[in-house]
Amino acid sequence: SLRSDKLLLADDPDVPFDGTNQGCACLAVAGNLVICGTYDGALVAWELDGRKATFAGRRERAHDKAVLAVTATADELVSTGQDGAVRWWTLR
């Protein structure tokens, strides 16, 4: 069975993993980064250290509409959105 635990921001156990305006539509993992494609067209990244996640950046308007899918390697990310675009990104 699958089990879900809260992913924590900083040192506060009462703050859940968040940081998006409208929530994550899709996720990708690239090394110690978690990248979220959002319903408002942004890409948001957090750096993981154990169960702690630290905000690592946000790319506003990565797509004109919702991000539908993201896939990543350690150095690159590809995203596609409801706007019909496929975009290639360099990480870091």
N, C-alpha and C positions, 0 to 999 in steps of 0.2 A: 504494500500500500504506500501511497505518497503522503508525506507529511509536510505541512507548511509552517514555517516559523517566521516571525517578524524579522526583517532585516533592519538593523539599527543605523540611525544617523548620529554621528559624533558619539558622545558618551551618555546620551540621555535614553534610557530604555523605554521611555514613554513616547518617544517620537518615532512614528513608523516611517518606513521607506516611502518617500514621496518626492515632491519637487517639480511636479508637472502642473500645468494649468488645467488640463482636462483629462489626465490619466494616461496610462500606457496602453497603446494599441498592440504593440509587439516589442519583443526584447531580443537582444543578442549579447553574447559574452565574448570579449576579446581580451585574453589574458586576465588581468585583475580589474578590467573595466566591465561594467554592465551598461549597455546603451539601450535606451527606451525610445521608440518611435511613438509620438503622441498623436492624439486625435486632432490637435490644432496645428499639425504639420511640423513640429519641432523635433529635434534629436536632443536627448538629455543623457548625460553620462555621469556615472558615479564610480569612484575607485573603491574597490573592496579590500578590506583588511580583516580577515576572519569574518565575524558577523557584523562588522561596522562598515558603513558606506559613507563616503565623503563626496559631496558634490564636486564634480570635476569639470563641468561645463555644459552649456546649452547653445545649440545652433537654432536660432529663431528662423522660421520660414524655410526650413530645409525643403519642404514641399508646400504647395499652395493649399492643399487639403490634407486629410489624415494620412499619416505614414502607415502603410499596410504591412510592410515586411522589412526586416533588417537582417543582414547576415554579416559576419565579421571574421577576420583573421587577426593576428596580433597587431598588424600595421594598417589594415584597410577595412572599410565598411562599405557595403552596398545597400542602398535603401530604395524602395519603390513606394509611390504614394497613390492616393486616390486621384491625384491630378494627372496620372498616366506617365509620369516621369520616373526614370531609373537613374539614380545618382551614385557616383563613386566618390568616396571620401578617404582622405589620409588621416589616420589617427595619430595624435600627439604632435 
